[in-house]
């Protein structure tokens, strides 16, 4: 059996622990993207109609009457601007209780990020930018380009590293939620991290 030095073992344990802890954070980040994308009239508040559209998107058995009843218990929910993200999160919790789904409801709503209508336009644009940036910065040397982004040496790039790369190296000014949509499409297993090979394969695909 191959022996590993203590530093290597410690580093691997830290990386694994971080990934396990990040799963819950990953769901919340996806919910933030969903909230941001479905707030079409006001970027910081979701109306009852927008929430209803989201519920239809994830195929939940709720009618608009149910949704208005939920919103009526939130200050400003029906008569005001709607609900902010904190209020939205509370409504998702209430829906989970009402449908007896418990914490599973968060993953159901978070999964809506995979069906966002802006996906193809945003992803195509950002994919082209990633290709051009990699070629410009390192002469098409993908390995060097992404290795510089992998600060912790894990051979994977997590969401924070990916966002940092898009902001500082690629100088993307797109909404964070759009960059997140791109990341989610690369991160097919939902681990909230992507390998170099996954990134290269995704960006190289037509």
Secondary structure as GFF3:
##gff-version 3
##sequence-region A 1 206
A	DSSP	alpha_helix	6	38	.	.	.	ID=ss1
A	DSSP	alpha_helix	48	57	.	.	.	ID=ss2
A	DSSP	alpha_helix	64	72	.	.	.	ID=ss3
A	DSSP	alpha_helix	85	98	.	.	.	ID=ss4
A	DSSP	alpha_helix	104	110	.	.	.	ID=ss5
A	DSSP	three_ten_helix	111	115	.	.	.	ID=ss6
A	DSSP	alpha_helix	119	138	.	.	.	ID=ss7
A	DSSP	alpha_helix	142	147	.	.	.	ID=ss8
A	DSSP	beta_strand	156	158	.	.	.	ID=ss9
A	DSSP	alpha_helix	159	164	.	.	.	ID=ss10
A	DSSP	pi_helix	165	169	.	.	.	ID=ss11
A	DSSP	alpha_helix	176	186	.	.	.	ID=ss12
A	DSSP	beta_strand	193	195	.	.	.	ID=ss13
A	DSSP	alpha_helix	196	204	.	.	.	ID=ss14
###
